[in-house]
């Protein structure tokens, strides 16, 4: 095995002078400098599986919302969670070893540090999105996995959440926690059936137009539709921007990131006033909704809105089922959550809000501490997780009257409809449809629950983004020195102002967020903070 590892690593030499980091969502950068990283990730995946006695570990090759020329890779833990932080550090170190001998030495060091039996079985599941570089990078991972002697299941093209689902299913198969059948068909059947049950005969108003960012979500949604109840009885879905034959169109002028960042519909959109639309991102783990109002003004219903809608609905069902005393719901957000959304959850829904740094892993961990944890990033990334005790309570509860029985059956169907291994744009979109159908709400009614504070998100290019260090769930900078004070001074000049800057973990840029009482003030604040960041980043 030792020679095989050295050979595999030498086959994909690391470019000189580059430093790789396992960031917000794994390794992510230009695809043409990733070969060496992918081979080493194969080795780490095999080690991680062996450290967990041969449990299946996932490897997803994707750069999600990034431009077509980027790619990336992330590792998935046995229950579909993001990789443990300790192993992120090991992955970073492994990616930066100079050559085959150093990699082999480090591989053996990890094995001895974690008492890993290198002869034990290693099992790894791989999948990829539709990027042109995906096939080549898959070959690089395969070389690493083969050298490490791992058993490999290659699912071909999947959305990121489908891969998480497969990993969880494979590891729970035949146990009391069995999550589903580990096949694509199994995924569609599970979510399709849950959607039908959760609707309880209610028909969503109008149709839903889904912009698939020209990514893998397109063909997968087309497949999922075959397993949903017929459109005459339930939901009519129009699939747009599903061109995966032209990978250079991925995320270009469409998709969840475009819509959220630019606060407008994809230029190709042909929908009319009141038409309900949503956009997925390149690997279908994020979704945002939107529509044009009667005055043709674009209205965004982002991750914050999905969280408030879902939390209020689940709260209603828990109360109606008679379980309010035993089950508490909480919401987890990041600093990007609109101030008005946070206020609405705390003051109107009367639920607890936690704030964590950006990155699903942080939100997921915080949500795991709650009975029902609703977590969404404003960019549309999120899901709901139910604690084991809560699942047990809901499964065993005997309803006392027909009203309780109804609510309980909706609640149980929602548990199946929500992909609890990770945020899943397809499952989240269906959940939103269920809630709107039950409430008989249009998007306008959903929007009118509260008024967002005007906000602006900017991307600033600097020479070294690593000098931007934060604290307090990324809401304050500790470095470069003095910058936070300057930001505070700008914030104090506008009404209801709030702004922060943080280095992106997926792109080579610093992100600046600002909100204020008016659009003009929010835009001005964002511009000023971006200028301060630019200056600090160039000195
Ligand atoms: C990834 C992460 C998200 C994060 C986003 C942007 O999303 O999974 O948690 O919000 O990147 O992160 P950053 O601001 O650090 O670049 P995706 O959909 O691209 O995988």
Boltz pocket constraint, residues with backbone or C-beta under 6 A from the ligand:
constraints:
  - pocket:
      binder: B
      contacts: [[A, 24], [A, 25], [A, 63], [A, 64], [A, 65], [A, 66], [A, 281], [A, 285], [A, 286], [A, 358], [A, 359], [A, 360], [A, 361], [A, 377], [A, 379], [A, 381], [A, 503], [A, 504], [A, 505], [A, 506], [A, 507], [A, 511]]
      max_distance: 6.0
